[in-house]
Amino acid sequence: MKHAQTKPQKGSDLKWFGLPRSAETKQPFLLRKRVFIAKAVFEAISEMSLNYKNKSKYDRL
């Protein structure tokens, strides 16, 4: 997704992001952040489901 049409091309974004405008430099950072968040969420969910399974197993016994 490029915002070249809506935003001015010169370094106006530098103030906001503290990063160069080019997508090549921005992308890996965003990707890493997204992967980190996804991993954290996945781990939390899997942990909850494991706890739930263990609980229900012991409740049945």
C-alpha positions as CSV (number, residue, x, y, z in Angstrom):
1,M,0.0,0.0,0.0
2,K,1.6,3.2,-1.1
3,H,0.4,6.7,0.0
4,A,2.4,8.5,-2.7
5,Q,-0.7,10.1,-4.1
6,T,-2.2,11.4,-0.8
7,K,1.0,12.4,1.0
8,P,3.8,14.8,-0.1
9,Q,6.8,12.8,-1.1
10,K,9.5,15.0,0.5
11,G,10.7,14.1,4.0
12,S,7.4,15.1,5.7
13,D,7.0,11.7,7.3
14,L,10.5,11.9,8.9
15,K,9.0,14.0,11.7
16,W,6.3,11.4,12.5
17,F,8.1,8.1,12.1
18,G,11.7,9.0,12.7
19,L,12.4,6.8,9.8
20,P,13.2,7.3,6.1
21,R,10.2,7.5,3.9
22,S,11.1,4.5,1.7
23,A,9.0,1.4,2.2
24,E,12.1,-0.9,2.1
25,T,13.5,0.5,5.4
26,K,10.1,0.8,7.0
27,Q,8.7,-2.7,6.1
28,P,11.1,-5.0,8.1
29,F,10.5,-3.1,11.3
30,L,6.7,-3.2,10.9
31,L,6.9,-6.9,10.0
32,R,9.1,-7.7,13.0
33,K,6.7,-5.9,15.3
34,R,3.7,-7.7,13.7
35,V,5.4,-11.1,14.0
36,F,6.3,-10.4,17.7
37,I,2.8,-9.4,18.5
38,A,1.3,-12.4,16.7
39,K,3.8,-14.8,18.5
40,A,2.9,-13.3,21.9
41,V,-0.9,-13.7,21.2
42,F,-0.5,-17.2,19.9
43,E,1.6,-18.2,22.9
44,A,-1.0,-16.7,25.3
45,I,-3.9,-18.5,23.5
46,S,-2.1,-21.9,23.4
47,E,-1.2,-21.6,27.1
48,M,-4.8,-20.8,28.0
49,S,-6.1,-23.7,25.9
50,L,-3.6,-26.1,27.5
51,N,-4.7,-24.9,31.0
52,Y,-8.3,-25.4,30.0
53,K,-7.7,-28.9,28.7
54,N,-5.7,-29.9,31.8
55,K,-8.4,-28.5,34.1
56,S,-11.2,-30.3,32.3
57,K,-9.2,-33.5,32.3
58,Y,-8.8,-33.3,36.1
59,D,-12.4,-32.2,36.7
60,R,-13.6,-35.4,34.9
61,L,-11.4,-37.6,37.0
